[in-house]
Amino acid sequence: MGKKGRGRPGITLEDVRRACRELELQGRKVGPSNVRLELGTGSFDTIQEHLRTLGYATRPRPRKK
């Protein structure tokens, strides 16, 4: 039996780094929403994780009670 495909490949740290650089050049705010718009794909959790790794602080969303 062959291997099944896993769907789309995930975004990489380098993808997010390039998107951040492009946003900064455009004078736009670097954040999960704008990065996702720039990339056209990616989960917010993955994008936020990469932003933290790159040193862009993102505040966690307040949890509903």
C-alpha positions as CSV (number, residue, x, y, z in Angstrom):
1,M,0.0,0.0,0.0
2,G,1.2,3.5,-0.8
3,K,1.4,6.4,1.6
4,K,-1.6,8.7,1.9
5,G,-1.1,12.4,1.3
6,R,-1.4,14.6,4.3
7,G,-3.1,17.5,2.6
8,R,-1.4,20.9,2.3
9,P,2.1,21.3,3.8
10,G,2.2,23.5,6.8
11,I,3.7,27.0,6.8
12,T,7.3,27.3,8.0
13,L,9.2,29.7,10.2
14,E,10.8,31.1,7.1
15,D,7.4,31.7,5.4
16,V,6.3,33.8,8.4
17,R,9.7,35.6,8.5
18,R,9.3,36.6,4.9
19,A,5.7,37.7,5.5
20,C,6.7,39.8,8.4
21,R,9.5,41.5,6.4
22,E,7.0,42.2,3.6
23,L,4.5,43.7,6.1
24,E,7.1,45.9,7.6
25,L,8.2,47.2,4.2
26,Q,4.6,48.0,3.4
27,G,4.2,49.8,6.8
28,R,1.6,47.4,7.9
29,K,1.2,46.0,11.4
30,V,2.9,42.6,12.0
31,G,0.3,40.3,13.6
32,P,-1.3,36.9,13.1
33,S,-4.2,38.3,10.9
34,N,-2.0,40.3,8.6
35,V,0.6,37.5,8.3
36,R,-2.2,35.1,7.4
37,L,-3.5,37.5,4.8
38,E,0.0,37.9,3.4
39,L,0.6,34.1,3.2
40,G,-2.9,33.2,2.1
41,T,-2.9,30.1,4.4
42,G,-1.9,28.9,7.8
43,S,-3.5,28.3,11.1
44,F,-3.5,31.2,13.6
45,D,-1.9,28.9,16.3
46,T,1.0,28.1,14.0
47,I,1.4,31.7,12.9
48,Q,1.4,32.9,16.6
49,E,4.0,30.2,17.5
50,H,6.3,31.4,14.7
51,L,5.7,35.1,15.6
52,R,6.8,34.3,19.2
53,T,9.9,32.5,18.0
54,L,10.8,35.5,15.8
55,G,10.3,37.9,18.8
56,Y,7.0,39.4,17.8
57,A,5.0,39.5,21.1
58,T,1.4,38.6,20.7
59,R,-1.0,38.8,23.6
60,P,-3.0,35.6,24.2
61,R,-6.8,36.1,23.7
62,P,-8.7,36.4,27.0
63,R,-10.6,33.2,27.7
64,K,-14.4,33.4,28.0
65,K,-15.8,32.2,31.4
